[in-house]
């Protein structure tokens, strides 16, 4: 998978997990994390830089295919 696909999968899973935790624990803290993830996606769309992508590159997942 490409880095962009890894980013979408990881971020989507994290958003779903934090939404489920917010629903289960009825705690707004988890929604703050969800908002941070959403803002990170927004800024990565504008700047083409994302901390998750930098981490994936270090892990060697930046190969095409």
Phi and psi in degrees as GROMACS dihedral restraints (atoms count N, CA, C in turn):
[ dihedral_restraints ]
;  ai    aj    ak    al  type     phi  dphi    fc
    3     4     5     6     1   -80.6    20    10
    4     5     6     7     1   166.5    20    10
    6     7     8     9     1   -60.0    20    10
    7     8     9    10     1   -39.0    20    10
    9    10    11    12     1   -63.8    20    10
   10    11    12    13     1   -39.3    20    10
   12    13    14    15     1   -68.9    20    10
   13    14    15    16     1   -40.6    20    10
   15    16    17    18     1   -59.8    20    10
   16    17    18    19     1   -43.3    20    10
   18    19    20    21     1   -60.5    20    10
   19    20    21    22     1   -45.9    20    10
   21    22    23    24     1   -63.3    20    10
   22    23    24    25     1   -42.6    20    10
   24    25    26    27     1   -65.2    20    10
   25    26    27    28     1   -49.8    20    10
   27    28    29    30     1   -63.6    20    10
   28    29    30    31     1   -46.5    20    10
   30    31    32    33     1   -66.3    20    10
   31    32    33    34     1   -41.1    20    10
   33    34    35    36     1   -61.2    20    10
   34    35    36    37     1   -43.1    20    10
   36    37    38    39     1   -64.6    20    10
   37    38    39    40     1   -43.9    20    10
   39    40    41    42     1   -63.2    20    10
   40    41    42    43     1   -40.1    20    10
   42    43    44    45     1   -64.7    20    10
   43    44    45    46     1   -44.4    20    10
   45    46    47    48     1   -63.9    20    10
   46    47    48    49     1   -39.9    20    10
   48    49    50    51     1   -64.1    20    10
   49    50    51    52     1   -46.2    20    10
   51    52    53    54     1   -67.5    20    10
   52    53    54    55     1   -34.3    20    10
   54    55    56    57     1   -65.9    20    10
   55    56    57    58     1   -41.5    20    10
   57    58    59    60     1   -64.3    20    10
   58    59    60    61     1   -40.7    20    10
   60    61    62    63     1   -66.6    20    10
   61    62    63    64     1   -37.8    20    10
   63    64    65    66     1   -63.8    20    10
   64    65    66    67     1   -39.9    20    10
   66    67    68    69     1   -69.3    20    10
   67    68    69    70     1   -44.3    20    10
   69    70    71    72     1   -68.6    20    10
   70    71    72    73     1   -47.2    20    10
   72    73    74    75     1   -90.6    20    10
   73    74    75    76     1    -7.3    20    10
   75    76    77    78     1    50.3    20    10
   76    77    78    79     1    49.9    20    10
   78    79    80    81     1  -126.9    20    10
   79    80    81    82     1   127.2    20    10
   81    82    83    84     1   -71.7    20    10
   82    83    84    85     1   -13.0    20    10
   84    85    86    87     1   -56.0    20    10
   85    86    87    88     1   -41.5    20    10
   87    88    89    90     1   -66.7    20    10
   88    89    90    91     1   -30.9    20    10
   90    91    92    93     1   -71.1    20    10
   91    92    93    94     1   -28.6    20    10
   93    94    95    96     1   -64.4    20    10
   94    95    96    97     1   -42.4    20    10
   96    97    98    99     1   -64.2    20    10
   97    98    99   100     1   -39.9    20    10
   99   100   101   102     1   -60.9    20    10
  100   101   102   103     1   -42.3    20    10
  102   103   104   105     1   -64.1    20    10
  103   104   105   106     1   -39.2    20    10
  105   106   107   108     1   -63.4    20    10
  106   107   108   109     1   -42.1    20    10
  108   109   110   111     1   -62.2    20    10
  109   110   111   112     1   -42.6    20    10
  111   112   113   114     1   -64.3    20    10
  112   113   114   115     1   -42.6    20    10
  114   115   116   117     1   -63.7    20    10
  115   116   117   118     1   -38.0    20    10
  117   118   119   120     1   -63.1    20    10
  118   119   120   121     1   -40.4    20    10
  120   121   122   123     1   -63.2    20    10
  121   122   123   124     1   -40.4    20    10
  123   124   125   126     1   -61.5    20    10
  124   125   126   127     1   -50.4    20    10
  126   127   128   129     1   -68.7    20    10
  127   128   129   130     1   -30.7    20    10
  129   130   131   132     1   -70.5    20    10
  130   131   132   133     1   -28.7    20    10
  132   133   134   135     1   -67.7    20    10
  133   134   135   136     1   -31.8    20    10
  135   136   137   138     1   -84.7    20    10
  136   137   138   139     1   -37.9    20    10
  138   139   140   141     1  -102.4    20    10
  139   140   141   142     1   -13.1    20    10
  141   142   143   144     1    61.9    20    10
  142   143   144   145     1    29.0    20    10
  144   145   146   147     1  -134.7    20    10
  145   146   147   148     1   135.6    20    10
  147   148   149   150     1  -145.1    20    10
  148   149   150   151     1   135.8    20    10
  150   151   152   153     1   -59.7    20    10
  151   152   153   154     1   -34.9    20    10
  153   154   155   156     1   -65.6    20    10
  154   155   156   157     1   -40.5    20    10
  156   157   158   159     1   -66.0    20    10
  157   158   159   160     1   -38.0    20    10
  159   160   161   162     1   -63.0    20    10
  160   161   162   163     1   -40.3    20    10
  162   163   164   165     1   -66.5    20    10
  163   164   165   166     1   -41.2    20    10
  165   166   167   168     1   -63.9    20    10
  166   167   168   169     1   -36.1    20    10
  168   169   170   171     1   -64.7    20    10
  169   170   171   172     1   -41.0    20    10
  171   172   173   174     1   -63.5    20    10
  172   173   174   175     1   -35.7    20    10
  174   175   176   177     1   -76.5    20    10
  175   176   177   178     1    -6.3    20    10
  177   178   179   180     1    86.4    20    10
  178   179   180   181     1    21.0    20    10
  180   181   182   183     1   -96.8    20    10
  181   182   183   184     1    19.3    20    10
  183   184   185   186     1   -91.4    20    10
  184   185   186   187     1    11.6    20    10
  186   187   188   189     1   -79.4    20    10
  187   188   189   190     1   143.7    20    10
  189   190   191   192     1   -76.7    20    10
  190   191   192   193     1   150.8    20    10
